[in-house]
Amino acid sequence: MDKTILENGETVADGSICGYDSLHQLLSANLKPELYQEVSRLLRGSNCGKSLEQIVLPDSAKALSSKHDFDLQAVSFSANKEQMRKPRAVRVGLIQNSIALPTTAPFSDQKSGIFEKLKPIIDAAGVAGVNILCLQEAWTMPFAFCTREKRWCEFAEPVDGESTKFLQELAKKYNMVIVSPVLERDLDHGDVLWNTAVIIGNNGNIIGKHRKNHIPRVGDFNESTYYMEGDTGHPVFETVFGKIAVNICYGRHHPLNWLAFGLNGAEIVFNPSATVGELSEPMWPIEARNAAIANSYFVGSINRVGTEVFPNAFTSGDGKPEHKDFGHFYGSSHFSAPDASCTPSLSRYRDGLLVSEMDLNLCRQYKDKWGFRMTARYEVYADLLASYVKPDFKPQVVSDPMLHKNSS
Amino acid sequence: MDKTILENGETVADGSICGYDSLHQLLSANLKPELYQEVSRLLRGSNCGKSLEQIVLPDSAKALSSKHDFDLQAVSFSANKEQMRKPRAVRVGLIQNSIALPTTAPFSDQKSGIFEKLKPIIDAAGVAGVNILCLQEAWTMPFAFCTREKRWCEFAEPVDGESTKFLQELAKKYNMVIVSPVLERDLDHGDVLWNTAVIIGNNGNIIGKHRKNHIPRVGDFNESTYYMEGDTGHPVFETVFGKIAVNICYGRHHPLNWLAFGLNGAEIVFNPSATVGELSEPMWPIEARNAAIANSYFVGSINRVGTEVFPNAFTSGDGKPEHKDFGHFYGSSHFSAPDASCTPSLSRYRDGLLVSEMDLNLCRQYKDKWGFRMTARYEVYADLLASYVKPDFKPQVVSDPMLHKNSS
């Protein structure tokens, strides 16, 4: 694994080269416009046959972006006009960020540092007219689960805790639904921890919560040391702006998890994540887009940015030497749409806010067009799964008779 | 939709520009090597941290490629060495081709023309040491289902029909399993039609068949006029070279279909397809790769090439004028691997044979690494689907109480 030096002097450990900000930016800077357009058609699709349109944001949002040095991008998906329904355009925002202070700082300072860092980005979302905003996974803390140290559990808080209160004010102020993924402490069930997304309504009320369904056990993702598989099913939250759900991080590798949110009626599914280049970067644009296509909903994918260095070294097995960081969180937050198109991604290195306007009517339009639900034959798969989960399940295998003849 | 003229003078109707053969070729010809390498890392993944290696094929294979003007590419995926199992390297081939004669020619001439055209490509696979070969969907005929005309049904044949006999000889000659997707006529059930893949063993025997599970009803895909949803489940065929399955065409949009072949133990799933640029090209590299990642198996994706023009005009709705062709079949056949890597694609325009060597041990290595099966919680989804298929299913929706207060 090569170590390369970025322009800002940061060392990244994911084998990536320096000098570019995102795939989109690399290609647009290095290909002739007509070739870039063709590559974009192949890679990102077109939205109903058109290109995505840039949204002009108010100067106040741009000023916040300049002053606080975060990436700010805004694009619009389109949908066909219908005769029987009005358009249901909503603005949706995704925030990605690095942590504010070293992991050696007092915990309360680390946490309030992140609050201070996020405040102007959330303000920018507010003045940009964002209706639904999602933050990154476990946004109040470093992603410390790699260490297996239990002291980081102190960052956990109940669903109505400090971070929720902080966001409730902003939700109310900006008439904005906010999805807040945090490490939850369940006071009513013996102080156990969950990886949870709190859904805060546009009036500042708590609508509900969802707990991460699938927990990784790979590389430095030692999360199963801290919390268990969620017990909240696959809830879809009906907000004034549309029906939303949250597929937290590793759940994006599970097509059944995506499916379940679709069956329950989600129009936008957020995927707040924390993932590193060496392990997942080539999968990152694949899984979210596949889910958007297969389930006819929008997906908002978020990954944190930067490298978080911890005080004590830890190992991840596979004979790798002990190390103090998780690797580079490569950002690259983006939206995918039911028509197979997607937005360019935010930076691989910088904090950012991605705003996208989308007409939620597109979901049903693509259900009608492709007919994936109608042709899905769910009864076949209900039977198969019911059979599969039994210990004596026998796979449907047709063996070449010659094979057994030859081997006997 | 712009019409552009290709270098060979063919008119394509999918809005693509002329002058390149594949995305891979466009990017490698127009980016500096180090940028191309980085783009490849982001787009195609690396295989166990390494680049895919070119396979050197015998001159006799290359000679067939030159003489008969088809694209010939060969690359190798790698896998880790294990202590308890030997490597299980197999060579797998995919063939994509245009039809041989105009659709106005006598049917028997059209069919024998395709046989003659395919023979040297299959020979090339044989001399290249291919162990398992898959042909494209309904390879014996033009993809005439767009027309809704029933006379094309004449191309159908029973599982042990003419095309199977043709391939059985070649399977035996080259010790090669051949997957042959054809329009099947079921003589034992009242002459009905199916979209079927026949699995021919390396001794020339028929191992079994699989019938397409999901039938499209979109655009010019009028296939539901000709045949119904398959009744053969999700069989996995145990051959001497490995366990294979076939997800025919539109089934690639259904994650449950991919899942079912995985649950039954497939190590390679073929996706013989016939699809056109305007409708599906941005989805083409997404769905197959997602399936390979999610189910820890290899996927071989095949699409036919060229534009097939029919005698009588037909419509596809949406107010589009009547037309005589389906659009451009964009080829781009390729392999995807369980580690999220994939091969470059064959040409968008030319007939081709793609050979890939793969160690099937990689499948279980990635099941062990990522743990997707272990963490899948199938029992949760068995329950959900059992509930979903009931007419009185109620989705799990949590409504914002303020919403109903406001609206009352």
Boltz contact constraints between the chains, C-beta under 6 A:
constraints:
  - contact:
      token1: [A, 17]
      token2: [B, 38]
      max_distance: 6.0
  - contact:
      token1: [A, 23]
      token2: [B, 42]
      max_distance: 6.0
  - contact:
      token1: [A, 30]
      token2: [B, 31]
      max_distance: 6.0
  - contact:
      token1: [A, 30]
      token2: [B, 35]
      max_distance: 6.0
  - contact:
      token1: [A, 31]
      token2: [B, 30]
      max_distance: 6.0
  - contact:
      token1: [A, 35]
      token2: [B, 30]
      max_distance: 6.0
  - contact:
      token1: [A, 38]
      token2: [B, 17]
      max_distance: 6.0
  - contact:
      token1: [A, 42]
      token2: [B, 23]
      max_distance: 6.0
  - contact:
      token1: [A, 45]
      token2: [B, 282]
      max_distance: 6.0
  - contact:
      token1: [A, 201]
      token2: [B, 400]
      max_distance: 6.0
  - contact:
      token1: [A, 201]
      token2: [B, 402]
      max_distance: 6.0
  - contact:
      token1: [A, 203]
      token2: [B, 402]
      max_distance: 6.0
  - contact:
      token1: [A, 205]
      token2: [B, 402]
      max_distance: 6.0
  - contact:
      token1: [A, 207]
      token2: [B, 400]
      max_distance: 6.0
  - contact:
      token1: [A, 208]
      token2: [B, 398]
      max_distance: 6.0
  - contact:
      token1: [A, 214]
      token2: [B, 375]
      max_distance: 6.0
  - contact:
      token1: [A, 217]
      token2: [B, 371]
      max_distance: 6.0
  - contact:
      token1: [A, 218]
      token2: [B, 370]
      max_distance: 6.0
  - contact:
      token1: [A, 233]
      token2: [B, 396]
      max_distance: 6.0
  - contact:
      token1: [A, 234]
      token2: [B, 396]
      max_distance: 6.0
  - contact:
      token1: [A, 235]
      token2: [B, 396]
      max_distance: 6.0
  - contact:
      token1: [A, 235]
      token2: [B, 398]
      max_distance: 6.0
  - contact:
      token1: [A, 236]
      token2: [B, 397]
      max_distance: 6.0
  - contact:
      token1: [A, 237]
      token2: [B, 398]
      max_distance: 6.0
  - contact:
      token1: [A, 238]
      token2: [B, 397]
      max_distance: 6.0
  - contact:
      token1: [A, 238]
      token2: [B, 399]
      max_distance: 6.0
  - contact:
      token1: [A, 239]
      token2: [B, 400]
      max_distance: 6.0
  - contact:
      token1: [A, 240]
      token2: [B, 403]
      max_distance: 6.0
  - contact:
      token1: [A, 253]
      token2: [B, 372]
      max_distance: 6.0
  - contact:
      token1: [A, 255]
      token2: [B, 255]
      max_distance: 6.0
  - contact:
      token1: [A, 255]
      token2: [B, 294]
      max_distance: 6.0
  - contact:
      token1: [A, 256]
      token2: [B, 381]
      max_distance: 6.0
  - contact:
      token1: [A, 260]
      token2: [B, 384]
      max_distance: 6.0
  - contact:
      token1: [A, 263]
      token2: [B, 388]
      max_distance: 6.0
  - contact:
      token1: [A, 264]
      token2: [B, 395]
      max_distance: 6.0
  - contact:
      token1: [A, 264]
      token2: [B, 396]
      max_distance: 6.0
  - contact:
      token1: [A, 265]
      token2: [B, 395]
      max_distance: 6.0
  - contact:
      token1: [A, 282]
      token2: [B, 45]
      max_distance: 6.0
  - contact:
      token1: [A, 282]
      token2: [B, 340]
      max_distance: 6.0
  - contact:
      token1: [A, 283]
      token2: [B, 293]
      max_distance: 6.0
  - contact:
      token1: [A, 283]
      token2: [B, 340]
      max_distance: 6.0
  - contact:
      token1: [A, 286]
      token2: [B, 286]
      max_distance: 6.0
  - contact:
      token1: [A, 286]
      token2: [B, 289]
      max_distance: 6.0
  - contact:
      token1: [A, 286]
      token2: [B, 290]
      max_distance: 6.0
  - contact:
      token1: [A, 287]
      token2: [B, 290]
      max_distance: 6.0
  - contact:
      token1: [A, 289]
      token2: [B, 286]
      max_distance: 6.0
  - contact:
      token1: [A, 290]
      token2: [B, 286]
      max_distance: 6.0
  - contact:
      token1: [A, 290]
      token2: [B, 287]
      max_distance: 6.0
  - contact:
      token1: [A, 290]
      token2: [B, 290]
      max_distance: 6.0
  - contact:
      token1: [A, 293]
      token2: [B, 283]
      max_distance: 6.0
  - contact:
      token1: [A, 294]
      token2: [B, 255]
      max_distance: 6.0
  - contact:
      token1: [A, 340]
      token2: [B, 282]
      max_distance: 6.0
  - contact:
      token1: [A, 340]
      token2: [B, 283]
      max_distance: 6.0
  - contact:
      token1: [A, 370]
      token2: [B, 218]
      max_distance: 6.0
  - contact:
      token1: [A, 371]
      token2: [B, 217]
      max_distance: 6.0
  - contact:
      token1: [A, 372]
      token2: [B, 253]
      max_distance: 6.0
  - contact:
      token1: [A, 375]
      token2: [B, 214]
      max_distance: 6.0
  - contact:
      token1: [A, 378]
      token2: [B, 385]
      max_distance: 6.0
  - contact:
      token1: [A, 378]
      token2: [B, 388]
      max_distance: 6.0
  - contact:
      token1: [A, 378]
      token2: [B, 389]
      max_distance: 6.0
  - contact:
      token1: [A, 379]
      token2: [B, 389]
      max_distance: 6.0
  - contact:
      token1: [A, 381]
      token2: [B, 256]
      max_distance: 6.0
  - contact:
      token1: [A, 381]
      token2: [B, 385]
      max_distance: 6.0
  - contact:
      token1: [A, 382]
      token2: [B, 385]
      max_distance: 6.0
  - contact:
      token1: [A, 382]
      token2: [B, 386]
      max_distance: 6.0
  - contact:
      token1: [A, 382]
      token2: [B, 389]
      max_distance: 6.0
  - contact:
      token1: [A, 384]
      token2: [B, 260]
      max_distance: 6.0
  - contact:
      token1: [A, 385]
      token2: [B, 378]
      max_distance: 6.0
  - contact:
      token1: [A, 385]
      token2: [B, 381]
      max_distance: 6.0
  - contact:
      token1: [A, 385]
      token2: [B, 382]
      max_distance: 6.0
  - contact:
      token1: [A, 385]
      token2: [B, 385]
      max_distance: 6.0
  - contact:
      token1: [A, 386]
      token2: [B, 382]
      max_distance: 6.0
  - contact:
      token1: [A, 388]
      token2: [B, 263]
      max_distance: 6.0
  - contact:
      token1: [A, 388]
      token2: [B, 378]
      max_distance: 6.0
  - contact:
      token1: [A, 389]
      token2: [B, 378]
      max_distance: 6.0
  - contact:
      token1: [A, 389]
      token2: [B, 379]
      max_distance: 6.0
  - contact:
      token1: [A, 389]
      token2: [B, 382]
      max_distance: 6.0
  - contact:
      token1: [A, 395]
      token2: [B, 264]
      max_distance: 6.0
  - contact:
      token1: [A, 395]
      token2: [B, 265]
      max_distance: 6.0
  - contact:
      token1: [A, 396]
      token2: [B, 233]
      max_distance: 6.0
  - contact:
      token1: [A, 396]
      token2: [B, 234]
      max_distance: 6.0
  - contact:
      token1: [A, 396]
      token2: [B, 235]
      max_distance: 6.0
  - contact:
      token1: [A, 396]
      token2: [B, 264]
      max_distance: 6.0
  - contact:
      token1: [A, 397]
      token2: [B, 236]
      max_distance: 6.0
  - contact:
      token1: [A, 397]
      token2: [B, 238]
      max_distance: 6.0
  - contact:
      token1: [A, 398]
      token2: [B, 208]
      max_distance: 6.0
  - contact:
      token1: [A, 398]
      token2: [B, 235]
      max_distance: 6.0
  - contact:
      token1: [A, 398]
      token2: [B, 237]
      max_distance: 6.0
  - contact:
      token1: [A, 399]
      token2: [B, 238]
      max_distance: 6.0
  - contact:
      token1: [A, 400]
      token2: [B, 201]
      max_distance: 6.0
  - contact:
      token1: [A, 400]
      token2: [B, 207]
      max_distance: 6.0
  - contact:
      token1: [A, 400]
      token2: [B, 239]
      max_distance: 6.0
  - contact:
      token1: [A, 402]
      token2: [B, 201]
      max_distance: 6.0
  - contact:
      token1: [A, 402]
      token2: [B, 203]
      max_distance: 6.0
  - contact:
      token1: [A, 402]
      token2: [B, 205]
      max_distance: 6.0
  - contact:
      token1: [A, 403]
      token2: [B, 240]
      max_distance: 6.0
